[in-house]
C-alpha cells in the first residue's frame, strides 16, 4: 500500500499519480486480469508507450479520445495515456448502437475513437457518418476500413511525456449523462474531483484499507462508478486491482477467490442475484471482506452479511457532476436507507420549487455550493446554456430530491424530473419516448416506471402508446422496433395502447397518474410473452 495525496496543483493529476506509484511502488502488482499481472511500473511504461503513439497519431492537449469497448487493461492504459498528454477521455456505453452511438461519438467531437472487435459491426453501421480523424481497434482492425491497430501504437521504450503544464483543475474526462431530464449532456470532470472521490472512498468510514487488500471489479468501464470505487481508488492507494470484464452470478465467488479479492462494489441487481441464488454450504467461505452494494434493501442487508460472512459498506450520494456529496461519517451509525451526511468542502440546501428551504423531514431539491476550487464539474461540454441553467448563483441544482432528519442524515426521495432506475442505470424516459416515436404508427406516448419485482428501489419501464388514426400495431412489433433502433435497456417490459394520456394545460403528461394506475389486464408484459431484448 502506498497512499498518494499529491496536493500541489501540478501533482494532483491522474497521469502524475501512475508516474509516482511507478517510482515509489513500482515492483508491486497493480492490475490483475485473469492470469495476467501488471506491476505499477509495467502499467506506467505501457502508458508512456501508448501516449507516444497517440501523440504521433495526432492527439494533442485538449483533444478528446472516445473509447467504445469492453473492460480490459488496455482501457486503463488508454485513460492514463490520454491524461498524460493533457487530453480528455470519453467513455461510450457499449450497449449503444445506431443513432445513440453516432450522436454520442459525434457529440464528443473526438480526435480518436478506440474500439474492439466485439463492437466493430456496430461501428461499421455508422462509419460513414462518424466525424473523427482516426479509428483505433483493439483487435479486429481488419473489420473496419482505415482502422489502426492499438498494438501498433505502442512506442517501445518511450519516456515520460512533459506534464509540467498540467493542473488539477484541468478537464480530464467527459461523462455523458443518461439524459434524465432531456437530451444527454457531457459532464466535464477535472482530475481533482476524481482524486477527492477516490481518496475519500478509501477512508475508514467507508472501505478502509489493509496491506493485504485486493479490490475486485466487474463493472463496465464506461460507468463512472468503476473508476471511483475501483480503478482510481487502487491507483491512489497503491493496492492491487482485479478486473473481470463482466459479472456472472454463477462464477462470482470463484472469481473472488481466484484473485483472493477482499473488497468489491456491486451495482443495481448484481448483489440481489447473488442473494437469490440457491444457498450453499460454502456461501461464507471466500476471501471477500467488504462489499458496497447499491442499492441494498434494508431488510436484506443483515441476512446478506450473515449468509456471506462480510461487511456491507455504507452508501453515500454522488453524481457525474459532483461525485461526492453525501457520505458516511466516522464514529456515527448511519440509519438504514440513509445516504449519509454532508461531506467537507461543500454547503447544501434542500429547497422547494421557489428556491426556499424546506422544513426538516420534508423533501426538497438538493442544492450544493462548493467551498473549494474544482470540487464539482467544470460545466457541460459544448453546452454553456445547460451549464448556466444548472446553477442558481453559486449553487448547483442537483435535480435530486432528498429529506434530512434532525440528526443531519439525508435520505434520497426521487429525481425531480422523471427517470427510471433499472439494473443500476438511470434511464431517461424522454429518450425511451423518442425511440418509440420513430415508429410511423405512433401519435404520442409516455414512458414511466413500474416497481421492479426483484428490487423495491428499482423500476421496470412501462410505455403507454396512442396510435395514429387507422393504424394497427402489436406490442411485440413495437418492442422489436425499439430493440432494433435503441439500446436494449430502452425496451419496455410493459406496453399498453391507450386512447388518451393525462395532459396538463401546458400539454405535459401527468405521469404520476400513469404510475398510480400501473399495470392493467390490458397491458402487454414482455416477460410473460417470452420476449427478451437483444443486446
C-alpha positions as CSV (number, residue, x, y, z in Angstrom):
1,X,0.0,0.0,0.0
2,X,1.3,3.5,-0.9
3,X,-1.4,6.1,-0.4
4,X,-0.9,9.2,-2.5
5,X,-2.2,12.7,-1.8
6,X,-0.4,14.9,-4.4
7,X,-1.8,18.2,-3.2
8,X,0.2,20.6,-5.3
9,X,-1.6,21.9,-8.4
10,X,0.9,20.3,-10.7
11,X,0.8,17.0,-8.9
12,X,-2.9,16.2,-8.3
13,X,-3.2,14.8,-11.7
14,X,-4.0,11.2,-12.8
15,X,-1.1,10.9,-15.2
16,X,1.2,12.1,-12.4
17,X,-0.3,9.5,-10.0
18,X,0.8,6.5,-12.0
19,X,4.2,8.0,-12.6
20,X,4.7,8.5,-8.8
21,X,3.5,5.0,-8.0
22,X,5.9,3.6,-10.5
23,X,8.7,5.5,-8.9
24,X,7.8,4.6,-5.3
25,X,6.0,1.4,-5.6
26,X,6.9,0.1,-9.0
27,X,7.5,-3.6,-8.3
28,X,4.1,-4.1,-6.6
29,X,1.2,-5.6,-8.5
30,X,-1.4,-3.2,-9.8
31,X,-3.6,-4.8,-12.4
32,X,-4.7,-8.5,-12.3
33,X,-6.7,-9.6,-15.3
34,X,-7.4,-13.3,-15.4
35,X,-3.9,-14.8,-15.1
36,X,-2.1,-11.6,-16.2
37,X,-0.3,-9.4,-13.7
38,X,0.9,-5.9,-14.3
39,X,3.0,-4.0,-11.7
40,X,2.7,-0.3,-11.3
41,X,6.0,0.1,-13.2
42,X,4.6,-2.2,-16.0
43,X,1.5,-0.1,-16.3
44,X,3.4,3.2,-16.3
45,X,5.6,2.0,-19.1
46,X,2.7,0.9,-21.2
47,X,1.0,4.2,-20.6
48,X,4.1,6.1,-21.7
49,X,4.5,4.0,-24.8
50,X,0.8,4.4,-25.7
51,X,0.9,8.1,-25.0
52,X,3.8,8.5,-27.5
53,X,1.8,6.6,-30.2
54,X,-1.3,8.6,-29.6
55,X,0.7,11.8,-29.9
56,X,2.1,10.6,-33.2
57,X,-1.4,9.8,-34.3
58,X,-2.3,13.5,-33.7
59,X,-3.8,13.5,-30.2
60,X,-2.9,16.8,-28.5
61,X,-3.6,18.5,-25.2
62,X,-7.2,19.4,-25.0
63,X,-8.3,16.9,-27.7
64,X,-10.7,14.1,-26.8
65,X,-10.4,10.3,-27.2
66,X,-13.6,8.3,-27.0
67,X,-13.5,4.6,-26.2
68,X,-16.2,2.1,-27.0
69,X,-15.0,-1.3,-25.8
70,X,-15.3,-4.0,-23.2
71,X,-13.5,-3.7,-19.9
72,X,-9.8,-4.6,-20.3
73,X,-6.4,-3.4,-19.0
74,X,-6.0,-1.5,-22.3
75,X,-8.8,0.8,-21.3
76,X,-6.9,1.8,-18.2
77,X,-3.7,2.3,-20.2
78,X,-5.6,4.5,-22.7
79,X,-7.2,6.7,-20.0
80,X,-3.9,7.4,-18.2
81,X,-2.0,7.9,-21.5
82,X,-4.7,10.4,-22.7
83,X,-4.4,12.3,-19.4
84,X,-0.6,12.3,-19.5
85,X,-0.9,14.2,-22.9
86,X,-3.3,16.7,-21.3
87,X,-6.1,15.3,-23.5
88,X,-9.6,14.2,-22.4
89,X,-11.1,10.7,-22.4
90,X,-14.8,10.0,-23.2
91,X,-16.4,6.6,-22.3
92,X,-19.2,5.4,-24.6
93,X,-21.8,3.0,-23.3
94,X,-21.1,-0.4,-25.0
95,X,-24.8,-1.0,-25.3
96,X,-25.3,2.0,-27.6
97,X,-25.9,1.4,-31.3
98,X,-27.3,3.2,-34.3
99,X,-28.3,6.8,-33.6
100,X,-27.4,6.8,-29.9
101,X,-23.9,5.6,-30.7
102,X,-23.4,8.1,-33.5
103,X,-24.8,11.0,-31.5
104,X,-22.6,10.3,-28.5
105,X,-19.4,9.9,-30.5
106,X,-20.0,12.9,-32.8
107,X,-21.3,15.0,-29.9
108,X,-18.0,14.4,-28.1
109,X,-16.0,15.8,-31.1
110,X,-13.2,13.2,-30.6
111,X,-9.9,13.2,-32.5
112,X,-9.7,9.4,-31.9
113,X,-12.2,6.7,-31.3
114,X,-10.9,3.4,-29.8
115,X,-13.0,0.2,-30.0
116,X,-12.6,-3.6,-30.1
117,X,-13.5,-6.5,-32.3
118,X,-16.7,-7.2,-30.4
119,X,-18.1,-3.7,-31.4
120,X,-16.7,-3.5,-34.9
121,X,-20.1,-4.3,-36.6
122,X,-21.9,-1.5,-34.8
123,X,-19.2,1.0,-35.6
124,X,-19.3,-0.2,-39.2
125,X,-23.0,0.7,-39.4
126,X,-22.3,4.3,-38.6
127,X,-18.8,4.6,-40.1
128,X,-19.7,6.9,-42.9
129,X,-21.4,9.5,-40.6
130,X,-18.6,9.5,-37.9
131,X,-16.8,12.8,-37.6
132,X,-13.4,11.5,-36.3
133,X,-9.9,11.7,-37.5
134,X,-8.7,8.2,-36.5
135,X,-10.3,4.9,-35.6
136,X,-8.1,2.6,-33.5
137,X,-9.1,-1.1,-32.9
138,X,-8.0,-3.4,-30.1
139,X,-8.1,-6.4,-32.3
140,X,-10.4,-6.7,-35.4
141,X,-8.9,-3.7,-37.2
142,X,-9.4,-5.6,-40.5
143,X,-13.2,-5.3,-39.9
144,X,-13.1,-1.5,-40.4
145,X,-11.5,0.1,-43.4
146,X,-8.8,2.5,-42.4
147,X,-8.6,1.5,-38.8
148,X,-5.3,1.4,-36.9
149,X,-4.3,-1.4,-34.6
150,X,-4.0,-0.4,-31.0
151,X,-1.0,-2.7,-30.6
152,X,0.8,-0.8,-33.3
153,X,0.7,2.5,-31.4
154,X,3.0,1.4,-28.5
155,X,6.4,3.1,-28.9
156,X,8.9,0.8,-27.2
157,X,11.0,2.4,-24.5
158,X,9.1,5.7,-24.6
159,X,9.8,8.0,-21.7
160,X,7.6,10.3,-19.6
161,X,5.6,13.0,-21.5
162,X,6.1,16.6,-20.3
163,X,3.3,17.1,-17.8
164,X,4.7,20.3,-16.2
165,X,1.9,22.5,-17.6
166,X,-0.9,20.2,-16.4
167,X,-3.0,21.1,-13.4
168,X,-5.5,19.5,-11.1
169,X,-8.4,21.6,-12.3
170,X,-7.9,20.6,-16.0
171,X,-10.8,18.8,-17.6
172,X,-9.6,15.2,-17.9
173,X,-12.9,13.4,-18.9
174,X,-16.3,14.0,-20.4
175,X,-19.0,11.7,-19.0
176,X,-22.3,11.6,-20.9
177,X,-25.3,11.6,-18.7
178,X,-28.3,9.3,-19.3
179,X,-30.5,12.3,-20.3
180,X,-32.8,12.0,-17.3
181,X,-34.3,15.5,-17.8
182,X,-33.9,15.8,-21.5
183,X,-31.1,15.4,-24.0
184,X,-27.9,13.8,-22.6
185,X,-25.2,16.2,-21.5
186,X,-21.4,15.8,-21.4
187,X,-20.1,16.4,-17.9
188,X,-16.6,17.9,-18.0
189,X,-14.8,16.5,-15.0
190,X,-11.5,17.5,-13.5
191,X,-8.7,15.5,-12.0
192,X,-9.4,17.0,-8.6
193,X,-12.9,15.6,-8.5
194,X,-11.6,12.1,-9.2
195,X,-9.0,12.5,-6.5
196,X,-11.4,13.7,-3.9
197,X,-13.9,10.9,-4.5
198,X,-11.4,8.1,-4.8
199,X,-9.3,9.0,-1.8
200,X,-12.4,9.5,0.3
201,X,-13.8,6.1,-0.6
202,X,-10.7,4.6,1.0
203,X,-11.3,6.3,4.3
204,X,-12.0,4.1,7.3
205,X,-15.7,5.2,7.5
206,X,-16.1,3.6,4.0
207,X,-13.9,0.8,2.6
208,X,-10.8,1.5,4.6
209,X,-7.7,-0.4,3.6
210,X,-5.3,-3.0,4.9
211,X,-1.9,-4.0,3.5
212,X,-3.3,-7.3,2.1
213,X,-6.4,-5.8,0.4
214,X,-7.2,-6.5,-3.2
215,X,-10.0,-4.7,-4.9
216,X,-12.2,-6.6,-7.4
217,X,-14.4,-5.1,-10.0
218,X,-16.9,-6.5,-12.6
219,X,-18.4,-3.1,-13.6
220,X,-18.2,-1.9,-17.2
221,X,-15.5,0.8,-17.7
222,X,-18.0,3.2,-19.3
223,X,-19.5,3.6,-15.9
224,X,-18.0,6.4,-13.7
225,X,-18.6,4.2,-10.6
226,X,-15.9,1.7,-11.6
227,X,-13.2,4.5,-11.7
228,X,-14.1,5.9,-8.2
229,X,-14.8,2.6,-6.4
230,X,-12.0,0.5,-8.0
231,X,-9.6,1.8,-10.7
232,X,-8.6,5.2,-9.3
233,X,-9.1,4.0,-5.8
234,X,-6.5,1.3,-6.3
235,X,-4.2,3.6,-8.2
236,X,-4.1,6.3,-5.5
237,X,-3.8,3.8,-2.7
238,X,-1.1,1.6,-4.3
239,X,-3.1,-1.7,-3.9
240,X,-3.8,-4.4,-6.5
241,X,-6.9,-4.2,-8.7
242,X,-8.5,-7.3,-10.1
243,X,-10.7,-6.9,-13.2
244,X,-13.2,-9.2,-14.8
245,X,-14.8,-8.0,-18.0
246,X,-18.4,-8.8,-16.8
247,X,-20.5,-10.0,-13.9
248,X,-21.6,-13.6,-13.6
249,X,-23.7,-14.8,-10.7
250,X,-22.6,-18.4,-11.4
251,X,-18.9,-17.7,-11.1
252,X,-18.7,-14.5,-8.9
253,X,-17.4,-16.2,-5.7
254,X,-15.0,-18.4,-7.6
255,X,-13.6,-15.3,-9.3
256,X,-13.3,-13.5,-5.9
257,X,-11.2,-16.4,-4.7
258,X,-9.2,-16.6,-7.9
259,X,-7.8,-13.2,-7.1
260,X,-8.0,-13.5,-3.3
261,X,-10.0,-10.3,-3.5
262,X,-11.1,-8.6,-0.3
263,X,-13.2,-5.7,-1.4
264,X,-15.8,-5.2,-4.2
265,X,-18.6,-2.8,-5.3
266,X,-21.8,-4.1,-6.9
267,X,-24.5,-2.0,-8.6
268,X,-28.1,-2.4,-9.4
269,X,-29.4,-6.0,-9.1
270,X,-26.0,-7.7,-9.1
271,X,-26.0,-8.4,-5.3
272,X,-29.7,-9.4,-5.4
273,X,-28.8,-12.0,-8.0
274,X,-26.2,-13.4,-5.5
275,X,-28.8,-13.3,-2.8
276,X,-31.4,-15.0,-4.9
277,X,-29.1,-17.9,-5.9
278,X,-29.8,-21.2,-4.1
279,X,-28.0,-21.3,-0.7
280,X,-24.8,-23.3,-0.5
281,X,-22.9,-24.8,2.5
282,X,-19.8,-22.8,1.5
283,X,-21.6,-19.4,1.0
284,X,-19.4,-17.9,3.7
285,X,-16.2,-19.5,2.6
286,X,-14.4,-16.9,0.4
287,X,-11.9,-14.1,0.7
288,X,-14.2,-11.1,0.3
289,X,-14.4,-8.9,3.5
290,X,-16.2,-5.7,2.4
291,X,-18.8,-5.0,-0.2
292,X,-20.5,-1.8,-1.2
293,X,-23.8,-2.8,-2.7
294,X,-26.0,-0.1,-4.2
295,X,-28.9,-0.2,-3.7
296,X,-29.3,-2.7,-0.9
297,X,-32.8,-3.2,0.6
298,X,-32.5,-2.6,4.3
299,X,-34.4,-5.8,5.1
300,X,-31.9,-7.9,3.2
301,X,-28.7,-6.2,4.5
302,X,-28.4,-8.1,7.8
303,X,-29.2,-11.6,6.4
304,X,-26.9,-10.9,3.4
305,X,-24.0,-10.1,5.7
306,X,-24.6,-13.2,7.8
307,X,-25.0,-15.6,4.9
308,X,-21.9,-14.4,3.0
309,X,-19.8,-13.5,6.1
310,X,-18.9,-10.0,5.0
311,X,-19.3,-6.3,5.9
312,X,-21.5,-4.0,3.9
313,X,-20.0,-0.6,3.3
314,X,-22.4,2.2,4.0
315,X,-23.5,4.1,0.8
316,X,-23.3,7.8,0.0
317,X,-24.7,10.0,-2.8
318,X,-22.9,11.4,-5.8
319,X,-23.5,12.3,-9.4
320,X,-21.4,12.5,-12.6
321,X,-21.4,16.3,-12.0
322,X,-20.4,16.0,-8.3
323,X,-19.1,12.6,-7.3
324,X,-19.1,13.1,-3.6
325,X,-21.9,15.0,-1.9
326,X,-23.1,12.8,1.0
327,X,-21.1,10.0,2.7
328,X,-20.9,8.1,6.0
329,X,-19.3,9.9,8.9
330,X,-16.6,8.3,11.1
331,X,-17.9,7.4,14.6
332,X,-21.6,7.8,13.6
333,X,-24.0,5.0,12.9
334,X,-25.8,5.6,9.6
335,X,-29.6,4.9,9.8
336,X,-30.9,2.3,7.3
337,X,-31.7,3.8,3.9
338,X,-29.7,6.9,4.6
339,X,-27.2,8.4,2.0
340,X,-25.1,9.8,4.9
341,X,-24.2,13.3,5.8
342,X,-22.7,16.3,4.0
343,X,-19.1,15.9,3.1
344,X,-16.4,18.5,3.9
345,X,-15.9,21.1,1.1
346,X,-19.5,21.9,0.3
347,X,-22.6,23.6,1.7
348,X,-26.0,22.2,0.9
349,X,-29.6,23.2,1.0
350,X,-32.9,21.4,0.3
351,X,-35.3,23.8,-1.5
352,X,-38.8,23.8,-2.9
353,X,-39.7,24.9,-6.4
354,X,-39.3,28.5,-5.5
355,X,-35.8,28.1,-4.1
356,X,-36.9,28.3,-0.5
357,X,-35.5,26.0,2.2
358,X,-37.9,23.2,3.2
359,X,-38.5,22.1,6.7
360,X,-36.7,19.2,8.4
361,X,-38.2,15.9,7.2
362,X,-39.7,17.4,4.0
363,X,-38.4,16.5,0.5
364,X,-36.6,19.2,-1.3
365,X,-34.2,19.5,-4.2
366,X,-30.5,19.3,-3.2
367,X,-28.6,22.4,-4.0
368,X,-24.8,22.4,-3.5
369,X,-22.3,25.2,-3.1
370,X,-18.6,24.2,-3.4
371,X,-16.2,25.8,-0.9
372,X,-13.1,24.7,-2.7
373,X,-11.9,25.1,-6.3
374,X,-12.8,22.2,-8.7
375,X,-14.8,20.3,-6.2
376,X,-17.6,19.7,-8.7
377,X,-17.7,19.6,-12.5
378,X,-16.3,22.1,-14.9
379,X,-19.6,22.5,-16.8
380,X,-21.3,20.7,-19.7
381,X,-19.3,20.1,-22.9
382,X,-20.3,22.4,-25.8
383,X,-23.4,23.4,-23.8
384,X,-23.0,26.7,-22.0
385,X,-26.7,27.2,-21.7
386,X,-27.2,23.9,-19.9
387,X,-24.3,24.9,-17.6
388,X,-25.9,28.2,-16.8
389,X,-29.3,26.5,-16.2
390,X,-27.8,24.1,-13.7
391,X,-26.8,26.9,-11.3
392,X,-28.6,29.5,-9.2
393,X,-25.8,31.9,-8.4
394,X,-23.1,29.8,-6.6
395,X,-25.5,27.0,-6.0
396,X,-25.5,23.9,-8.3
397,X,-29.0,22.4,-8.6
398,X,-28.6,18.6,-8.5
399,X,-32.1,17.6,-9.6
400,X,-32.2,15.1,-6.7
401,X,-34.9,15.2,-4.1
402,X,-33.9,14.3,-0.6
403,X,-35.1,14.6,3.0
404,X,-33.0,15.4,6.0
405,X,-33.8,14.3,9.6
406,X,-33.0,16.2,12.8
407,X,-29.6,14.4,13.1
408,X,-28.4,15.6,9.8
409,X,-28.7,12.3,7.9
410,X,-30.1,12.5,4.4
411,X,-32.4,10.2,2.6
412,X,-33.0,10.0,-1.2
413,X,-36.6,10.7,-2.2
414,X,-36.7,10.9,-6.0
415,X,-35.3,12.7,-9.1
416,X,-37.0,16.0,-9.7
417,X,-37.6,15.0,-13.2
418,X,-38.8,11.7,-14.4
419,X,-36.4,8.8,-14.7
420,X,-36.5,5.1,-14.4
421,X,-33.7,3.3,-12.4
422,X,-33.2,-0.2,-13.6
423,X,-30.2,-2.5,-13.1
424,X,-28.0,0.3,-11.9
425,X,-28.9,2.6,-14.7
426,X,-30.8,5.9,-14.7
427,X,-32.8,5.5,-17.9
428,X,-34.3,8.6,-19.4
429,X,-38.0,8.2,-20.1
430,X,-37.5,11.1,-22.6
431,X,-35.2,9.1,-24.7
432,X,-37.3,5.9,-24.5
433,X,-40.2,8.0,-25.8
434,X,-38.0,9.4,-28.6
435,X,-37.1,5.8,-29.7
436,X,-40.8,4.8,-29.7
437,X,-42.0,7.9,-31.6
438,X,-39.8,6.9,-34.5
439,X,-42.4,4.2,-35.4
440,X,-44.7,5.7,-38.0
441,X,-47.8,4.3,-36.4
442,X,-47.4,6.2,-33.1
443,X,-49.0,9.6,-32.5
444,X,-47.8,10.0,-28.9
445,X,-46.5,8.0,-26.0
446,X,-45.4,8.3,-22.4
447,X,-42.8,6.2,-20.6
448,X,-42.7,5.8,-16.8
449,X,-41.6,3.4,-14.1
450,X,-43.3,0.4,-12.5
451,X,-41.8,-1.0,-9.3
452,X,-39.4,-3.9,-10.0
453,X,-40.3,-7.4,-8.7
454,X,-36.7,-8.1,-7.9
455,X,-35.7,-4.9,-6.1
456,X,-38.0,-2.4,-4.5
457,X,-35.8,0.6,-5.2
458,X,-35.7,-0.1,-8.9
459,X,-38.3,0.1,-11.7
460,X,-39.3,-1.6,-14.9
461,X,-40.2,0.6,-17.9
462,X,-43.8,0.9,-18.9
463,X,-44.9,2.6,-22.1
464,X,-48.4,4.0,-22.9
465,X,-49.0,4.5,-26.6
466,X,-51.5,6.4,-28.6
467,X,-51.7,5.2,-32.2
468,X,-52.4,7.4,-35.2
469,X,-56.0,7.1,-36.7
470,X,-56.3,4.0,-38.7
471,X,-53.0,2.5,-37.6
472,X,-52.6,-1.0,-36.2
473,X,-49.6,-2.1,-34.2
474,X,-48.8,-5.0,-31.9
475,X,-46.9,-4.6,-28.7
476,X,-44.3,-7.3,-29.7
477,X,-43.7,-5.4,-33.0
478,X,-43.1,-2.2,-31.1
479,X,-40.7,-3.9,-28.7
480,X,-38.7,-5.3,-31.5
481,X,-38.7,-1.9,-33.3
482,X,-37.3,-0.2,-30.2
483,X,-34.8,-3.0,-29.7
484,X,-33.6,-2.6,-33.3
485,X,-33.1,1.2,-33.0
486,X,-32.1,1.9,-29.5
487,X,-30.1,0.4,-26.6
488,X,-31.6,-2.8,-25.4
489,X,-32.4,-1.4,-22.0
490,X,-34.8,1.1,-23.6
491,X,-37.2,-1.7,-24.5
492,X,-40.2,-1.5,-22.1
493,X,-41.2,-4.5,-20.2
494,X,-44.8,-3.3,-20.2
495,X,-46.6,-1.7,-23.2
496,X,-50.2,-0.6,-23.2
497,X,-52.2,1.0,-26.1
498,X,-54.5,3.8,-24.8
499,X,-56.9,6.3,-26.4
500,X,-55.5,9.3,-24.4
501,X,-52.9,10.4,-21.9
502,X,-53.5,12.7,-18.9
503,X,-52.2,16.1,-20.1
504,X,-51.7,19.3,-18.1
505,X,-53.0,22.6,-19.6
506,X,-49.4,23.1,-20.9
507,X,-49.6,19.8,-22.8
508,X,-47.3,17.8,-20.4
509,X,-48.2,14.3,-19.4
510,X,-49.1,13.8,-15.7
511,X,-47.0,10.7,-15.3
512,X,-47.9,10.3,-11.6
513,X,-51.4,9.4,-12.7
514,X,-50.0,6.7,-15.0
515,X,-47.8,5.3,-12.2
516,X,-50.8,5.3,-9.9
517,X,-52.8,3.3,-12.4
518,X,-49.9,0.9,-13.1
519,X,-50.3,-2.4,-14.9
520,X,-53.8,-3.4,-16.1
521,X,-55.3,-6.6,-17.6
522,X,-54.8,-4.9,-21.0
523,X,-51.1,-4.4,-20.5
524,X,-48.6,-6.5,-22.6
525,X,-45.8,-8.0,-20.5
526,X,-42.6,-8.8,-22.3
527,X,-41.6,-11.4,-19.7
528,X,-45.0,-13.1,-19.8
529,X,-44.8,-13.1,-23.6
530,X,-41.3,-14.7,-23.6
531,X,-39.7,-11.7,-25.3
532,X,-36.1,-10.8,-24.3
533,X,-34.4,-7.8,-25.7
534,X,-31.2,-8.5,-27.6
535,X,-28.1,-6.6,-26.6
